[in-house]
Amino acid sequence: MVLVFLGAQYWRRQPIGLSLLLGAIAGALVAGKGLPIRHLVEGAFTYFDAILIIFTAMLFMRVIEENGTLGALGSGIIKIFGKVPFLLTAVVTLFIMFPAMLTGITTTSVLTTGALMAPALIALGAPREKAATAIAIASVMGMLAPPINLLAMLIGQGVDMPYIGFEGPLLAIALPVALIASYFLIYPSLRKSNPQAALQSLASAGSTNVGAWGFTPLLLVFALMAGVRIIPQYLPDVGIPLIFTLGTLLALTGGKKVSLWGAANRALLMALPVLGLLAGVGAFLQIMTLTGVRGLLVVSVLGLPPAMKYVGLLVSLPLFGGVSAFASAMVFGVPFLLSFLGAGSEIVICAAISVLAGLGDVLPPSAINARFSAQVTGDVTYMAVVRRCLPYVALAALLALTAILSAPAISKLGN
């Protein structure tokens, strides 16, 4: 299965979702199961809930980008905090993280708020390479931060763990890494900058004044997401896809006029590689289960000595995440989480494992996040961004490992 997947991916240059599907078919044939259509279809729909979340979130982000809300928000940040570089650095970082926090996908941040702020950061004096690295790290940490961490959701789904109580552990790892990276990379330049240059850059990018009504979709989405956690007795959980759909419909009533059909088409094109990946991974895992390979992997991980278990976490999850963070989380994340059951707070451990898998987005061979970050800043090679990302990747991995080692003590505090 692995050989066919790698051959399709690197020799024939097939999309990763299709490569995983071909690997699944090869595994079934070699195991003597024939062509199990039912298992392939059932596997492809395993993560249908995550697919719905991704598409509706991408559509919401696309609409508020095209109606001018994101541009207005970026301009407002520069106007309010431009004369206080210390605060400006923190708020710009959170602004770049914001789309990935809502969608669970790094490229959403890079291609929306990252692309919007890249020329502004360069106009403020930040070197292109450092600006690209700051955008790359902020978007990865945004993917790992609450409220939507798809990797933690998918790992938890593999062991029937609900996505509840992850906000604290995820924020404790993701937010410090994002802020530390920004303060080392762009804060020195912002201290000597002229905010007017950034405002002119945003204006040329199409920033517009959408008025107070333009921000109501964001408030609605945040209110519904927070409400189902804070006052569940009064506000039923209608589901994240419906929350994003309601936000999208409201966003169509303010700012620039946006075609829902056109926005949906562009959102789908942007999300399609990830949606195909989830379908392919689901089929791959289904055939692994059918042939017994998944059970063998779980038993092998459970049998590792404690020291090797930690080495395996720090090596296999980020490196396989360099191919696909989602595949890494689902193939390796679930067995590692099972191996730690009863060893402390499973929520903290699951959150830390999702962080280690997510770091692969800035690591070779794909380094997809570093590639897009280099593109939006221009005149920067993606390997230069990868090299600058490595210290912050190491910091995030260290914090994740510390969280896993602290899980027993955290579990006792919870009791």
C-alpha positions as a printed Julia matrix, in Angstrom:
415×3 Matrix{Float64}:
   0.0     0.0     0.0
   2.77    2.4     0.95
   4.85    1.61   -2.14
   1.91    2.2    -4.5
   1.03    5.42   -2.68
   4.61    6.73   -2.91
   4.91    5.65   -6.54
   1.7     7.43   -7.53
   2.64   10.5    -5.51
   6.27   11.03   -6.54
   6.7     9.07   -9.77
   3.37    9.74  -11.52
   2.69   13.03   -9.65
  -0.91   12.14   -8.85
  -2.96   14.15   -6.32
  -2.38   12.84   -2.82
  -6.03   11.81   -2.34
  -5.97    9.73   -5.54
  -2.57    8.27   -4.58
  -4.02    7.1    -1.26
  -7.01    5.55   -3.04
  -4.72    3.68   -5.44
  -2.69    2.44   -2.46
  -5.89    1.22   -0.8
  -6.97   -0.66   -3.93
  -3.52   -2.26   -4.23
  -3.64   -3.35   -0.58
  -7.04   -4.99   -1.02
  -5.91   -6.85   -4.17
  -2.68   -8.12   -2.61
  -4.57   -9.29    0.5
  -6.93  -11.3    -1.68
  -9.98   -9.12   -0.97
 -10.58   -8.28   -4.62
 -11.97   -4.82   -5.34
 -14.1    -4.1    -2.22
 -16.24   -1.24   -3.54
 -18.36   -1.1    -0.37
 -15.3    -0.63    1.85
 -13.77    1.97   -0.46
 -16.98    4.02   -0.55
 -17.6     3.59    3.17
 -14.03    4.65    3.91
 -14.28    7.69    1.64
 -17.28    8.89    3.69
 -15.64    8.25    7.08
 -14.68   11.9     7.48
 -17.71   13.4     5.76
 -18.42   15.6     8.81
 -14.93   17.11    8.55
 -15.43   17.58    4.8
 -18.63   19.55    5.47
 -16.85   21.7     8.06
 -14.0    22.49    5.66
 -16.21   23.4     2.71
 -18.65   25.59    4.67
 -15.78   27.3     6.49
 -13.92   27.96    3.24
 -17.1    29.37    1.69
 -17.6    31.68    4.69
 -13.99   32.91    4.48
 -14.26   33.42    0.72
 -17.42   35.52    1.03
 -16.09   37.79    3.8
 -12.88   38.21    1.81
 -14.69   39.14   -1.42
 -17.22   41.46    0.24
 -14.36   43.48    1.78
 -14.76   42.52    5.44
 -11.27   41.05    5.8
  -9.68   44.06    4.08
 -11.6    46.45    6.32
 -10.53   44.48    9.37
  -6.88   44.61    8.3
  -7.04   48.38    7.71
  -8.71   48.87   11.09
  -5.93   46.95   12.82
  -3.23   49.15   11.24
  -5.13   52.36   12.07
  -5.77   51.44   15.71
  -2.48   49.74   16.63
  -0.07   51.23   14.06
   1.53   53.6    16.57
   2.06   50.83   19.14
   4.33   48.29   17.37
   4.32   45.83   20.28
   0.53   45.5    20.16
   0.46   45.71   16.37
   2.71   42.65   16.12
   0.4    40.59   18.35
  -2.82   41.7    16.64
  -1.43   41.14   13.11
  -0.36   37.64   14.17
  -3.84   36.85   15.47
  -5.36   38.33   12.3
  -3.24   36.03   10.11
  -4.11   33.04   12.33
  -7.84   33.78   12.25
  -8.95   31.98    9.02
  -7.0    28.83    9.9
  -8.52   28.9    13.39
 -11.98   28.81   11.81
 -11.3    26.32    9.0
  -8.58   24.05   10.4
  -6.52   24.47    7.2
  -3.25   26.41    7.04
  -3.52   27.49    3.41
  -6.74   29.36    4.18
  -4.77   31.81    6.3
  -1.88   32.08    3.87
  -4.1    32.78    0.86
  -6.46   35.24    2.6
  -5.16   37.22    5.58
  -1.56   36.19    4.85
  -1.76   37.41    1.25
  -3.51   40.56    2.46
  -0.91   41.38    5.13
   2.22   40.31    3.2
   2.54   43.56    1.18
   1.6    45.55    4.29
   4.35   43.9     6.34
   6.87   44.49    3.55
   5.73   48.13    3.32
   6.31   48.37    7.08
   9.92   47.32    6.53
   9.87   43.58    7.25
  12.27   41.57    5.03
  10.38   39.32    2.63
  11.92   36.11    3.96
  11.06   36.98    7.56
   7.55   38.09    6.62
   6.98   34.8     4.76
   8.2    32.81    7.77
   6.0    34.76   10.18
   2.97   34.11    7.94
   3.86   30.4     7.67
   4.21   29.91   11.43
   1.11   31.98   12.26
  -1.02   30.01    9.79
   0.21   26.63   11.1
  -0.42   27.68   14.69
  -3.83   28.98   13.6
  -4.66   25.52   12.23
  -3.67   24.0    15.57
  -5.41   26.59   17.76
  -9.08   26.48   18.81
 -11.94   26.66   18.0
 -11.44   24.28   15.01
  -8.51   21.86   15.13
  -9.43   19.25   12.52
  -6.4    17.09   13.36
  -7.49   16.73   16.99
 -11.05   16.07   15.83
  -9.93   13.3    13.48
  -7.62   11.67   16.04
 -10.37   11.84   18.67
 -12.85   10.35   16.23
 -10.58    7.32   15.9
 -10.99    6.56   19.61
 -14.54    7.91   20.06
 -13.36   11.0    21.96
 -15.65   14.06   21.62
 -14.05   17.36   20.68
 -14.69   19.0    24.05
 -12.21   20.67   26.39
  -9.38   21.07   23.85
  -9.35   24.88   23.9
  -6.91   25.32   26.81
  -4.23   22.78   25.81
  -4.24   23.83   22.15
  -4.08   27.54   22.93
  -1.27   27.01   25.46
   0.93   25.52   22.72
  -0.11   27.35   19.56
  -0.41   30.95   20.73
   3.03   31.32   22.4
   4.82   29.82   19.38
   3.02   32.15   16.95
   3.71   35.24   19.04
   7.36   34.36   19.74
   7.96   33.83   16.01
   6.37   37.17   15.13
   8.29   39.1    17.77
  11.59   37.7    16.54
  10.8    38.0    12.84
   8.78   41.17   12.25
   8.65   43.22   15.47
  12.14   44.77   14.99
  11.0    46.14   11.61
   7.61   47.36   12.87
   9.33   49.43   15.58
  10.81   51.67   12.86
   7.89   51.63   10.46
   5.4    54.13    9.08
   1.78   52.84    9.38
   0.66   54.98    6.43
   2.73   52.84    4.05
   0.83   49.74    5.18
  -2.54   51.48    4.82
  -1.68   52.49    1.26
  -0.72   48.9     0.53
  -4.03   47.6     1.89
  -5.95   50.24   -0.06
  -4.28   49.13   -3.28
  -5.24   45.54   -2.44
  -8.91   46.5    -2.46
  -9.57   47.27    1.19
 -12.96   48.89    1.67
 -15.14   50.29    4.42
 -17.96   47.79    4.97
 -19.5    49.59    7.95
 -20.54   48.05   11.24
 -23.0    45.67    9.56
 -20.16   44.0     7.65
 -18.76   42.54   10.87
 -22.02   40.99   12.08
 -21.35   37.64   10.29
 -18.13   37.24   12.27
 -19.94   38.11   15.5
 -22.71   35.63   14.69
 -20.27   32.77   14.01
 -18.27   33.45   17.18
 -21.42   33.88   19.28
 -22.9    30.57   18.11
 -19.63   28.69   18.57
 -19.11   30.11   22.05
 -22.76   29.85   23.05
 -23.03   26.08   22.56
 -20.11   25.7    24.97
 -21.01   28.36   27.54
 -24.81   28.07   27.69
 -25.66   24.69   26.09
 -28.91   24.53   28.09
 -30.23   27.57   26.21
 -28.5    27.27   22.84
 -28.64   23.89   21.1
 -25.6    22.72   19.13
 -26.76   23.09   15.52
 -23.42   21.9    14.15
 -20.41   23.78   12.84
 -21.36   23.47    9.13
 -24.75   25.12    9.77
 -23.09   27.87   11.83
 -20.77   28.72    8.92
 -23.69   28.53    6.48
 -25.7    31.02    8.54
 -22.65   33.3     8.71
 -22.23   33.08    4.94
 -25.86   33.99    4.24
 -25.6    36.98    6.57
 -22.31   38.06    4.94
 -24.04   38.23    1.56
 -26.17   41.12    2.87
 -23.27   43.52    3.61
 -20.21   45.02    1.94
 -19.5    44.5    -1.75
 -21.95   42.39   -3.71
 -20.78   38.77   -3.95
 -22.13   35.97   -6.13
 -22.85   32.98   -3.9
 -22.41   30.56   -6.81
 -19.08   32.08   -7.84
 -17.8    32.21   -4.26
 -18.85   28.58   -3.69
 -17.03   27.52   -6.86
 -13.82   29.31   -5.83
 -14.06   27.97   -2.26
 -14.48   24.43   -3.56
 -11.48   24.76   -5.88
  -9.34   25.93   -2.96
 -10.6    23.2    -0.62
 -10.69   20.35   -3.14
  -7.13   19.03   -2.49
  -7.88   18.69    1.23
 -11.35   17.23    0.63
  -9.88   14.65   -1.75
  -7.17   13.91    0.78
  -9.71   13.17    3.52
 -11.68   10.86    1.22
  -8.46    9.09    0.17
  -7.2     8.72    3.74
 -10.58    7.33    4.82
 -10.47    4.67    2.11
  -6.81    3.92    2.92
  -7.57    3.42    6.62
 -10.65    1.32    5.85
  -8.57   -1.12    3.78
  -5.84   -1.11    6.44
  -8.52   -2.19    8.91
  -9.96   -4.79    6.51
  -6.56   -6.41    5.94
  -5.44   -6.24    9.59
  -2.58   -3.82    8.93
  -4.1    -1.12   11.12
  -4.39   -3.52   14.04
  -0.78   -4.58   13.5
   0.3    -0.92   13.59
  -1.61   -0.32   16.83
  -0.17   -3.45   18.48
   3.35   -2.48   17.35
   3.03    1.01   18.82
   1.54   -0.36   22.05
   4.54   -2.66   22.37
   7.16    0.07   22.07
   9.33    0.79   25.13
   8.45    4.17   26.73
  11.61    5.89   25.44
  11.05    4.68   21.88
   7.44    5.78   22.07
   8.48    9.39   22.61
  11.12    9.17   19.88
   8.48    7.74   17.54
   6.13   10.63   18.36
   8.75   13.29   17.66
   9.98   11.66   14.45
   7.12    9.87   12.69
   4.33   12.43   13.17
   6.13   15.57   11.86
   8.02   13.71    9.1
   4.96   11.9     7.75
   3.14   15.21    8.23
   5.54   16.55    5.6
   3.58   14.4     3.16
   0.2    15.19    4.73
  -0.63   16.44    8.21
  -4.09   14.89    7.98
  -2.73   11.49    6.93
  -0.13   11.64    9.71
  -2.79   12.42   12.32
  -5.09    9.61   11.22
  -2.52    6.9    10.43
  -0.08    7.48   13.32
  -1.99    9.76   15.69
  -4.68    7.24   16.66
  -2.25    4.37   17.54
  -0.06    6.71   19.59
  -3.09    8.07   21.46
  -4.25    4.5    22.19
  -0.79    3.72   23.56
  -1.13    6.58   26.05
  -4.66    5.75   27.29
  -4.69    5.74   31.08
  -1.37    7.63   31.22
  -2.91   11.02   31.98
  -5.31   13.5    30.48
  -6.25   12.06   27.07
  -7.41   15.51   25.94
  -3.96   17.02   26.59
  -2.22   14.08   24.9
  -4.52   14.2    21.86
  -3.96   17.97   21.55
  -0.17   17.51   21.71
  -0.23   14.72   19.1
  -2.25   16.94   16.77
   0.4    19.66   17.14
   3.21   17.25   16.2
   1.28   16.08   13.11
   0.41   19.65   12.07
   4.06   20.77   12.09
   4.52   18.76    8.9
   2.85   21.55    6.92
   6.13   23.49    6.94
   8.42   20.47    6.48
   9.61   18.74    3.27
   8.8    17.01    1.04
   5.55   18.91    0.48
   6.09   21.88    2.86
   2.83   23.16    1.42
   2.47   26.01    3.85
   6.03   27.24    3.37
   5.55   27.12   -0.42
   2.41   29.26   -0.37
   3.93   31.69    2.16
   6.92   32.17   -0.12
   4.59   32.8    -3.07
   2.47   35.49   -1.39
   5.55   37.47   -0.34
   7.39   37.05   -3.67
  11.12   36.65   -4.46
  11.56   34.08   -1.68
  12.43   30.38   -2.05
  10.3    28.01   -0.02
  13.38   26.21    1.37
  14.57   29.5     2.86
  11.22   29.74    4.64
  11.53   26.1     5.78
  14.96   26.76    7.29
  13.73   29.81    9.19
  10.72   27.84   10.43
  12.81   25.06   12.0
  13.54   26.77   15.37
   9.83   27.44   15.88
   8.94   23.9    14.79
  11.39   22.63   17.43
   9.82   24.93   20.04
   6.31   23.69   19.25
   7.5    20.06   19.39
   9.14   20.73   22.75
   5.94   22.25   24.15
   3.91   19.29   22.81
   6.3    16.81   24.42
   6.15   18.75   27.69
   2.34   18.61   27.56
   2.42   14.81   27.1
   4.87   14.37   29.97
   2.72   16.65   32.15
  -0.54   14.86   31.27
  -0.57   12.66   34.42
  -0.19   15.69   36.7
  -2.82   17.61   34.72
  -5.19   14.67   35.03
  -4.78   14.68   38.82
  -5.48   18.42   38.94
  -8.68   17.85   36.98
  -9.82   15.28   39.52
